[in-house]
């Protein structure tokens, strides 16, 4: 099992932190963007699983500039934390992490995010740094209480994507309702952007988070992860998963 290496990289003239998991012979790299809860044990387990597959994985600490939201104990407090995140800055930090890995290793880099991290993975895919992007239930349109503090709805960037997109959304997710997922598909198709968007019946938000039994959905999570690995194998390693 790969050990964690704490790394620092430059993001717009400021230093950012990340946690790197590296296999013996990487066949590509993945920037892993956590949910609003930050770099917890779940995100570390995901990164280790990617490293076991042969991908260098680096989690980005979106709070390493010192603005951790603190109490995330209620939906209202989580919503306030998301509203306070500066979209352009966090997106630029994710892109800087990808550039760091590309400069360091010279190979292809993907970005994968969960929840708000999925939103920033989607936004970061508008750069030319990433060869693929994977979005686990990132908001497509902001909830009204969040939108008031944001300059742009995530879906408005659909035409700017530079990387193929894989998206995973639960049909019972109140943060990503079916009409938003349909709009995302329509926007991507309208702009001719390569994408694979999947719905998971009976799954809600955070259905891949196996450390939270109240939201985890085993079959949906397994299907989404299998598709994720196949997507990475094709776009980073250059071979189809059999």
N, C-alpha and C positions, 0 to 999 in steps of 0.2 A: 504494500500500500504506500503510495507516494506521501512524503512528508510535506507539510506546509512551509513555504518560504515567504516571509514578509518582504514586500518590495515597495519601493518608492519610485514615482515617475512624475515628470513635469506635465502640468495641465495649465496652459495659458500663463506660464510664469509662476505658478504656485505648485507646491508639492502635494501629490495625492498618494494615498496608501492603497495597497492591494495585497491579496493573499494568493500565492502561486502554487499550483500543484502540477508537477512535471513528470511525465513518464520517461523511461529510459531513452526511447526513440520517438519523439513526437512526430505525428503526421499532420499537424496543423494546430492552431490555437483557438481558444474560445474565451471571450470576455463574458463573465457571468455577472449579471446585474441583479442584486437581491430585491426583495419586496421592501415595503416601507419599514419592515422590522429589522433590516440591515443584515450584516454578515453573521448569521446565527449558525447553529449546528446543522440545520437542514441544508443551507446553501453550501456549507463545507462538504456535506455528504454528496451533494450533486456534483461538485467540482471533483471530488475523488472518483466518482463514477465515470466522469468524462476522462480523467487521467488514466483510469483502468482500461478505457476503450482505446487509448493511444493519443489522446488530445491533451496538450498543455492547457490548463484551465486557470484563469485568474479572476477571482472575485474582486469587484471594485467596491470599496467602502465609500458609498455616496455621502456618508456623514463625516469623512475624515478631515473636512475643513472646520469641524467643531460645531456644526449646527444640528446635532442629533435632536429629534423632536421630543425625546423623553418619554412621557406617559402615552402609551398606545393601547390603553386598556379598554377603550370603548370605540364603537364605530364613529362617533362624532369627533373624538380626539384623533383617530386615524385620518379621517377626512380633513381635519385641520392641518395635520402634518403634511399630507399630500399637497394641499393648497399652498403651503408655505415653501415647497421645494421650487427653486428657480429652474424652469424647464431648460432654458438655453444653456445655463451653466452646467447643469447635471449632464445634459446631452453632450456638451463639449468635453466633459470629463470622461465619459464613456468612450468617445472617439479617441481621446488622447491615450486611454488605456489600450485600445486597439492598435494605435500607431506605435506605442511602446513595444508591443509584442511583435508587430511586423518588422520594426527596426531591429529588434533583438534577435529574431530567429529567421527572418527573411521568407517565411512561409505565409500561407493564407490564414486569415483570421475571421472567425464568426463572432456574432454577439447573440447572447441568449439571456432573456430576462423574465422574471416572474412578477406578476401584479404590477406595481408601479415600475418595477424593473423591466417588465415587458413593454410598457409604454416607452421607456427610454431606449430599449433595444430597437423598437420601431422607429423612433425619431433618429437614432444614430445610423440607421440603415440609409438615411438620405445622404450620408457621406460616401466617399469612394474608398474608405479604409476596409470595409467589411465585404467578404465574399459571400456571406449568407447571414440571415437574421432569423431568430426564433423568438416568438412572442407567446408566452403563457399568460393568457387572460389579462393583458394590459388594457386599460380603458381606451376606448375608441373615441368616445365623446365624454367629456367631463360631466359629472353630476353637477346640477345647478349651483350648489354651494361652493364647489371647487372652481367652476368655470369663471366665476366673478373675478378671481385673482389671476386668471391665465390669459395670455394674449392670443393663443391659437389652439383650436381643437386638434387633437392628434391626427384625426382622419384627414385633415386638410393637407397633410404632408404626403398623402398617398402618391401623388404624381411626382414627387421628388425622390422616391426610393431608388437607390442604386444597386441594391442587393436583393436576391430572391428571398421571399418571406415565407416562413412557416408559422401558422397561427393556430393556437389551441384555445377553445372557448367552451365552457359548460353551458348547457341550455337553461340551467337554473341560476345563472350568475346575474345578480341584480346590477352589478357594475358594468357588465357587457351584455345588455339585452339583445335578443335576436335581431331586432331592427337595426341595431348598430353594427352587428356582425355582417348583416346583409349589405349595409351601406359600404362597409369596408371592402367586401368582395366586389361590389359594383364599381367603386372608385378605382381599385387596382386593375380591374378588367378594362375600364374606360381608358386608363392610361397605358395599357399594355404591359403592366408590371408582372413578372413571374411570381406566382404565389400559390400556396396550398393552405387553405383555411379549413379547419375541421371543427365540427360540433360534437360534443360528447353528451348524449342524452342522460338526464338525471344527475348530472354533475353541476356543482355550484362553483363559486369562486375558490381558488386555492386548492383545487381537487387533487393536485399532485403532491401536496405537502403531507407526506406520510407520517410526520411527527404530530399531526393534529387529527386524531381519529374522527372528530366531529365533522370535518370537511373532506377528508381523504376518501377518494373513490378508486378502489384498487384496479378495476378493469380499465377505466378511463385513463388513469395514470400510466398503466402499463402500455396501453395503446399509444398514448402521446409520447412516451419516452422511446418506444420502438421507432416511431416515425421521426423523432428528433435525431436519433442515432443514424438512421438511414439518410436523412437530409444532410447531416454533417459528413457522413462517409462519401456521399456523392460530391458535395460542393467543396469540401476541404481536401479529402484524401484522393479524390478523383476516381472512385470506384463505386459501383452500385452495391448496396447491401443485399445479400441473397437470403 
